[in-house]
Amino acid sequence: MPPLSRIEADYLIETAYDPRAAAEAMAGEQSSGTFVPVPGETPELKERSAARIEALEIVDTVEAPSLPGAGHPKGEAPIRRARVTLSWPLDNLGPSLPNLMATVAGNLFELKQFSGLRLLDIRLPHAFADAYGGPKFGVAGTRRLAGVEGRPLIGTIVKPSVGFGPQETADLVELLAEGGIDFVKDDELQSDGPHCPFEERVRAVMRVVNDHADRTGRKVMFAFNITGELDQMRRRHDVVLQHGGTCVMASLNSVGLVGMVELGRFTELPIHAHRNGWGYLSRAPMLGWSYVAWQKIWRLAGADHMHVNGLSNKFSEADDSVIASARECLTPLFEDKPCIAMPVFSSGQSAKQAPGTYAALGSPDLIFAAGGGIMAHPDGPAAGVASLREAWEAAMASVPLADYARDHTALARALETYAV
Amino acid sequence: MPPLSRIEADYLIETAYDPRAAAEAMAGEQSSGTFVPVPGETPELKERSAARIEALEIVDTVEAPSLPGAGHPKGEAPIRRARVTLSWPLDNLGPSLPNLMATVAGNLFELKQFSGLRLLDIRLPHAFADAYGGPKFGVAGTRRLAGVEGRPLIGTIVKPSVGFGPQETADLVELLAEGGIDFVKDDELQSDGPHCPFEERVRAVMRVVNDHADRTGRKVMFAFNITGELDQMRRRHDVVLQHGGTCVMASLNSVGLVGMVELGRFTELPIHAHRNGWGYLSRAPMLGWSYVAWQKIWRLAGADHMHVNGLSNKFSEADDSVIASARECLTPLFEDKPCIAMPVFSSGQSAKQAPGTYAALGSPDLIFAAGGGIMAHPDGPAAGVASLREAWEAAMASVPLADYARDHTALARALETYAV
């Protein structure tokens, strides 16, 4: 990672025009471009501020445009896909994440030249590392607070998403704590409605968590959803802190970048960053954001835990994409400021996905969250938690699950129960 | 508009499953749904908190899935599109825009049931009108500050986007002010880099604007791009205010919802809301957001001006979509709190689009912004501005442009010059 003096972004583009001319239109639109000569414009000015095409490689030709509305040159022209790297002088914007968004992901996706445009990756000069705090806790801080070393945190989600009151939530947490859970999160739909007011929920849940910690010496990490306006997030964060809580959760697409930067600055607890809404940013293959690019911004802003979906999940994402996302969260952003975020695996997870996840990721630095994989275990939630721990012991020891299950009943019963 | 007691959202879905079953999965995922029975769950709880399907209408059958990754039932099944309306009890979340995002646009777009899912519209209970301020200036406040009544504000954009220093920017503004411009905006790529520091830019531009106002009695409205972190936005807003400026600009997708709500609360100036990045939210027809749904959230948060693109624009958006967006900005959100935002037309605009825009919108309450349509006028920027004013006079008097051009030279020359 040699230090960069310019901001770089990689794109996958699809165009019926000459790919280089189309890339030049992108570079122009996102820097000093004008459609007509402007008084005062000079070659020196353009040289200083223009975005540059650093690389362009044609990767494919396709039959039909991926997105509607694109133009096409006169006559027959192939629709080509290309990987393009653009770069910008840092001085165009300074080390500002909000302004970075407008630069690398602004008025590009609508350009008529393109029937597809996806942001694949970004690389930032070190000035961004100086300007932003990054995660305050990351893997080490999360492990310390949760009292879990050398294996994934086994987690779950309060379900039903909404409907429970504070006491019902606390009762469920008690059951899970007794079962040996490491981590529990609010559902992202649970906030501060009249049936489950935030402060009452924190008080009821933390009474259970603190009692359990007093007895066992280990405090279950509960991620309370503080998503809301700035003053609400501050107040809710302080409530969690006062009651001895060890994690807050925020929905990135609900809060937005300025809100997350603020939260990252004032938080005294790890931020569990939820990516709900990610589908609208990413699901069209030739549009939007890759997770690789997207997660860098939120890690710099302060996210300690990043959701990455899970293998064989209930959503539409393929396994290789899930693993690429998780690996990226564990890859340093800067040599002297790695900003590592702990990937959170979830969605239809059970004991069965542990070996595949470990084999693909090569690290136990993750939160492995299961709903049905714990709650629907035939011998109850405690056995569900045990089955996940056992599955990870087996995975990390390179023992096939079926072998390990011979003298681990909870795992054996899980393997009989879950389809994946 | 009868007052609503529940939050409603309309979607266009595409699924190979039974559309009602797929809609039930959406409703479950976004409210009290669980995959497995959970201790403490009761029918009363579900009844209280569950999202409801209010309407479902099959609108189409398609040959191939729009998005990859969707599941399909066993055997042959048609892929159908349907319009679905879901509703949620307000008490699930309370009148909170960030939590609304997670509810109506959260973990939906990735659900395996769907090969397409787009949020078309939202309707909110009055509690949201009580909780949020909406635009502080809107059409009336903007007209008052700009000194323009009964016709659109004629606007332009500082180009090149980046590269100019403060004095070069001010020189261009002087030229435009002399030419009779009503409104000028920073490019969204211009923020606070070392070549054009924000405060120096404000000082230089406002010297010109204030001098011109002293001489003519009319103050050009300049939208300074204050996009940045919260403390930066506050400071920049105050700088603009101190120097007699009348507008601030923010990029919605860069700032995010929490930042915009804060800005909406502290601003003493109209907020010119830039939608750059909108393409990644909307350009895949069967994914993401319609502008109709999206703009409601930002108007409630406080946006006074909303970008809507323009007719015959340089981007990929069709004209009917542009007009639908603009009309929506002028449609009241609540009877007693309309939250009207002034639509901003831009992108490849010239005198030629005025009649079509007026005919389709039926209102002069808009900002009509042109770059080349002003700067590239053969007789210079002043003639460019004049040609746009004349085009709007003609449009509003129902006189064909060619007729009006007979004794309006600037317009005549524009009609010769511009392709659209």
Interface residues (C-beta under 8 A of the other chain):
Chain A: Q30 S31 S32 G33 T34 F35 V36 P37 V38 P39 G40 E41 L45 K46 R48 S49 A50 L67 P68 G69 A70 G71 D91 N92 L93 G94 S96 L97 P98 N99 M101 A102 T103 A105 G106 N107 L108 F109 E110 L111 K112 F114 L117 L119 K159 P160 S161 V162 G163 F164 E168 D171 L172 L175 E188 L189 S191 D192 G193 P194 H195 T227 G228 E229 L230 Q232 M233 S251 N253 S254 V255 G256 L257 V258 G259 M260 V261 E262 H274 N276 G277 W278 G279 Y280 L281 R283 A284 P285 L287 G288 W289 N309 K314 F315 S316 E317 A318 G348 G371 G372 M375 A376
Chain B: Q30 S31 S32 G33 T34 F35 V36 V38 P39 G40 E41 L45 K46 R48 S49 A50 L67 P68 G69 A70 G71 D91 N92 L93 G94 S96 L97 P98 N99 M101 A102 T103 A105 G106 N107 L108 F109 E110 L111 K112 F114 L117 L119 K159 P160 S161 V162 G163 F164 E168 D171 L172 L175 E188 L189 S191 D192 G193 P194 H195 T227 G228 E229 L230 Q232 M233 S251 N253 S254 V255 G256 L257 V258 G259 M260 V261 E262 H274 N276 G277 W278 G279 Y280 L281 R283 A284 P285 L287 G288 W289 N309 K314 F315 S316 E317 A318 G348 G371 G372 M375 A376
